[in-house]
């Protein structure tokens, strides 16, 4: 137990804790050995469903596609009553207005990627306007990307300032900061980028855009969860976590849930503090939930593709 | 919108690991294992009634229920076993071409793999260790030891070039209760691979997997008398040690018993390897990968309920990171699951026996009396059986008994240090020297530390890693001789000069 210290102390990010990749992988393999069955499985699956940011981020996205996705978000599988909805719909800024209208007062948030997603290779001015445009159109959450080039060049102040600026542009919208861990190269860098993002004002830290492979992995997510834990103990401020990309199966999602439970505990086991960025995970979770009820797997054709 | 959970100076920050999303029980089925109601002695490939006709109960430490009863071998039975082992050595095993010997050992290894699930269940039932460990560590590593030494059997001339190798004869082997099947494998595999025959006695609280191994050996058609497994307590062990026709004693257990054995064989021609107690120093420097080091400390001390001779029971933390590491350790032990050893989610099972539980409680009392601060997990313990919460002591001094003596339970003593020299001096300041651990991001520091520390095994940025190809053994009162690897062959061989 510990008292809260000031948020204002900005550390030297080059001194962020070192990470031993082998140790991280060993720890994550322990999470996958937890046996998740029956009630635990069903409750876990419902929790996962409720944590999903249902995502479409394609050049070919249209209003029609986004409308359909928004309907799906509210009616995941009406044949099985009592299911939760997803947490949010995640779209490009140009689709925010459509999504906001389609979701109405369903309680489902609209998240918009911004800041020249996915590369982030644009001027700061463009990034600020991109963000403000999304927020003005009704985005509840903004998913920004960091400037990985600047980060890898060691210009941590630049990265810090940029995140702080975008946070300001967000106003009341929650800011998720995408580290694009697949481009960072080492666990040490993942930890360092997490520390920068949290100190600069991120409400969430997020692994990936989904456009780069590898996207989210359990070891990377664990390093970020541990950074969140250290930040929480240091400042008393909770930061959310969003692994994105590469999580398409229920079993894997449940392993992530185990990891959150055993690393951060109860407070983070809700969609306010933990999200899955995924497009195809929802249907696999639905298939598993129906299987838990009926005892048999249904064909994929019974679950709507949107 | 974001809720800032804690604002203002009065708020206390604490993570809550007892979450509303709970793991349902996931017990492994007992039906996959067959345990007979009574076990006799395995002598000369057959099951023989003990000549004293005495049996003793073996219980499940998780619920104190009787599992079976096993025979108590007296001196006459030991003599019978040694006699058939001698006969098998002279008439069959010594003469058999090494590649033929290897075939039997490979076969034993394969049958262990085939029966892995059953062996894991029995190991957890009889010894109290979590099924996750017996399934993922004990049983596969036991099989690997047989595979490894089977491979050496016909290659001894390459292991020891320019030497003529010769087996010793009959080996008397006495093993402890913390890794019953694995220790049997550690002992039997190198002995028979090098052409010796064996009389092995498992610990009295955990005889069942050794007896299962006897069934496996029977199934493998190993020539009768090559491996004899007899059960009993200290008196049986003493009869083995004192038997005049034994050529070699291999013992794993307490330093006290090791000393008795050493006295008993003084002046005889018996060779010995002793693998005894430990009080391993696990050292975390300020530049270490902290979260991984914390995980390593957890594995180092709470693996197998701390019933590990090489357990990292003395933790040395550099003062600048002590506070944060202690906080992380306290959080981590809250997420350890203590309970039914057969549940796949259990991290810490039952303490092996009431006697051992009493010893652990004694040391926890001593630690408190000595003025150290005790912290234990808040988990609930089952009503029946022998249980101990994962426990740690802070503010421990080098002069505290809990920092000096082997507790052999889930109890960690945390000490702090300032400089490299200081921690090396403190780490070496122990009658034991079995293992140690170093956690640092700096490679050169690892080499400096490992060079100057007096311990048989030193792990860097990891702990409790075992492999059949890696030698294991101690300095000082942790014993002598090495098991595992090429080194593990030597204690079972005479290495003679090639005759001109």
Interface residues (C-beta under 8 A of the other chain):
Chain A: X1 X2 X3 X4 X17 X18 X19 X20 X22 X23 X24 X26 X27 X33 X34 X35 X36 X37 X38 X39 X40 X41 X43 X44 X47 X172 X174 X203 X226 X229 X232 X233 X236 X237 X238 X257 X261 X262 X264 X265 X266 X267 X269 X272
Chain B: X1 X2 X3 X4 X5 X6 X7 X8 X9 X11 X12 X13 X14 X15 X16 X17 X18 X19 X20 X21 X22 X23 X24 X26 X132 X136 X287 X288 X289 X290 X291 X292 X293 X295 X296 X327 X335 X344 X345 X441 X461 X462
